């Protein structure tokens, strides 16, 4: 969050350029004096300089006491906003549970949107920020979305705002921020999120669940819905089990369709690596591998060909043979330098043995014969 309080002073002009250089603070200049200077500055330039000085002062226990007192008692909105922003920069107060509770209370009570946003920003990477995801003021909710940590405890709270939005979720700014967090989830958290989606599933909300899949990391989705290939659930014992079973089946179908039609470069690298390591993996997922390689983003072509080249450097002929199908499928829809790179790699593989040359020739002929 940028320390910019011009809007509160009614100045809508261009933002002044203020050099950010170390400022020597006189021992006699107290935190209170600096705060007063920032709040009463006659110009945006002077105000910005005072705020920069405040940023360089690390408040001690007495300074923290003063800043919290300003938030709790001062009537001057600018002073309260600056105090909140300084607490957002110097956050040693987070080690005190009582201080955290106090700041959360200030954020709840703040009627000014900028002040509330600054207080929520100070809570970034704390679970307490989740409370403000539902704030009706857009900038406050966005600050909360930006600052909420993604972990097992907060996953349900991240889903709550998305459930209140209508797909496509990214049309709302809060939705875009939260979806970005989902896309970057650790694989273990992606599994937890899938289970959470299933727990919340309802017949009327099936489309909503499917819409969220495209924002999740694809490697965990492949492992959950395709590689592990769960056996069909037992006969549902009640309506709740039946709803969950239908939701899982629908999610599995949607996940397969998504991964086949729009595979990410990360997923394709994972598939190529696994294919080179495990012949049984190739046999189990032959159809999916061929479909995914045909739909690879052409922009990712050079990266994938380079990945294949790296995987097969000094590799066994058996490993090269397993990867030949994927490279032939991939090369079939590449063009330009990427196509030339793929063709050169295939030719180098053909030179390894007559048997491998024949296999690659047959694969190329088969691919060329497909309408």
Secondary structure, 3 states (H helix, E strand, C coil): CCCCCCHHHCCCCCCCCCCCCCCCCCCCCCHHHHHHHHHHCCCHHHHHHHHHHHHHCCCCHHHHHHHHHHHHHCCCHHHHHHHHHHHHHCCHHHHCHHHHHHHHHHHHHCCCHHHHHHHHHHCCCCHHHHHHHHCCCHHHHHHHHHHCCCCCCCHHHHHHHHHHCCCCHHHCHHHHHHHHHHHCCCHHHHHHHHHHHHHCCCHHHHHHHHHHHCCCCHHHHHHHHHHCCCCCCCCCCCHHHHHHHHHHHHHHHHHHHHHHHCCCHHHHHHHHHHHHHCHHHHHHCHHHHHHHHHCCCHHHHHHHHHHHHHHCCCCCHHHHHHHHHHHHHHHCCCCHHHHHHHHHHHHHHHCCCHHHHHHHHHHHHHHHHCC
